[in-house]
Amino acid sequence: MLTDGYLKQKFYFNTTSEKLAENMMDILDKFNLKGKIYTHKRKKYGWRDLHMVYLTKKDSKTALNLLNKILEELNYEKGFLFLKGYK
């Protein structure tokens, strides 16, 4: 979420690695967040498939609150949205 992910109203994480997408799903599951994967088939363009992990708006808000709590414990009180440059 801090690197290749996107989190404002909804959380998205896109990768060409199916295993990495599965790992993200496992991480989300550990925090009781119900992620979903959509695979964008791109073989016809000569590209690797894109695996897109996402959360509902409700679970995205839960993830944002969780990230802010963790950042606060690390003494970074400005929060996730500021850290990512969204604010």
Secondary structure by P-SEA (a helix, b strand, c coil): cccccccccbbbbbcccaaaaaaaaaaaaaaccbbbbbbbccccccccbbbbbbbcaaaaaaaaaaaaaaaaaaccccccccccccc
